[in-house]
Amino acid sequence: MKMKKLLTATTVLVAALTVSAAPTLAAQNNGSIHIKGNKDNIRINNNTEVNNINIRLDDIGGHWAEKYIKDLVAKGVLEGDDNHHFNPDQHVTREQFAAMVARMFHLTSTSTTQDFVDVPQKHWSFKVVEATKDYFDAFKDLNGGYDFRPAEGAKRQDVAETLVKVLMKLNPSIQLTDAATADQLLHSKFKDADNIAVVLLPYVATAVQNNLIQGDDQGRFHPDRTLTRAEAATLLDRISDLNIVVDVPSGSTTVTGTTYGNSGTTVTGSTYGGTN
């Protein structure tokens, strides 16, 4: 699905995800889904109200990321498992993060071609991996095929790359930092900049410059550290505070529904695996 997302001139990216934990914030109580638009566009902002009636998470009360998790549950981006657990401190896998990104940015795919050896068509994440494949690295295997490594943890430097690629696609005003500037910037900010993959330096630098992701208070970026599910939720929820315009089918100005079990709507798509 082709999409056009424009950021308002007065909006500043404030999605700074640091290594240190954020303070606990009160949960927001959202109402029923009301995504209103103008002609062929809908506007999604931090006031978007979505009601996932049946979703209850029993393991996030008092967690530092409770507010962010509940925000994304309400917006149809996240779910719990069959035991009503979100498992906020577990590592987020690449396929789980792909599902979050696909729902967050309304990316879909109707492909029936298996592009990755390790993500067959019957696998729960096939559609979200296909929908987001342009924004994730692939890994060539010994037989000449490509692996997605769906169960591997989503590392901080890889997450930075994915988000920058998505936002550059949707907002042309975001430009990729050149390699020389990126190298200088990151080495001036982070003691462990040498641990960032050379090919990812421009993406990490662009993410840092736009406050998408930051290091810790010790001056380290921890590029190979895997994000927790709570950290991934925090990052995406803060990005969702941006005012975004999304193309939708002609005449679709109001969308209603729920997003639990297999009742995915045109806003969030189908649910995958029940663990995101």
C-alpha positions, 0 to 999 in steps of 0.5 A: 500500500502506497502511503504519503505521510507529511510532518507539520512544520511546527512538529519536532521529533521528540522520540528520544529512547534512552538506555535508562528507564523512563519514569512511570506515567499515568495510563491514558484512557482512550475511547472508541475508535474515531479516526476522522479525515478530509476527503482521501486522507485521515489525520492521526495524532496523539489525540487519536482515540482507539478502543480495544475493548477486550485487551487486558494486560496483567503484567504492566501495572506500575512498569515504567513503560505502562503508559507507552504500552497502553497507548499503543494497545489502544491504537491497535499497534500492540497486543498481549498473549493468550494469558493477557501478558505483554512481557515488557522486559523480554527482548523484542525479536525482529519479526515482532518489531516488524509487526509493530512497525507494520501496524504503526505505519499501516504497511501491508503486503499481498505478496505470496512470494517467499523472499526469505528462506526462514520466513515461509508463507505459513509462518505468522509473521510472513505478511508483516515481514514482507510489508517491512522488508525494505526497511530491514537488513537481510542476510545472505545464506550459504546457498545464495538465498536470504534470511530475515532471522525473525527470532533474532533480537532487534538490536538498537543500531538495527532499529535505528536503521529501520525507523530512519528508512521508514521516516525517510520514505514517508517524509522526504524532508528527513535526509540521511547524514553523510558518512563523514559527518556521521562518523564525526558526530557519533564519535564525539557523542559515544564512547562505544561508537567504534562498535557501530557497524560502519554501514549503519553509521549514517542511519544511527547518526540520522536517528540521533540527530532527529532525537529518535534514539539516544545513548545512556548517561554514561555516553554509550550507545550500546549498538548491539544491545537488544531492545526490550518490548517495553523499550520498543513500545516507548520508542514507537509511542513517542513517534506516534505523537507526530501529526501524520497524514496517511492516504486511505481508500477514497471515501474512507474518512471514519474507521471503526472496529476492534483489534483483538483476536482475529478481528483486525481492521483496515487501520491495523490489519490482521493480528499476528501470533498474538504476542505483539 
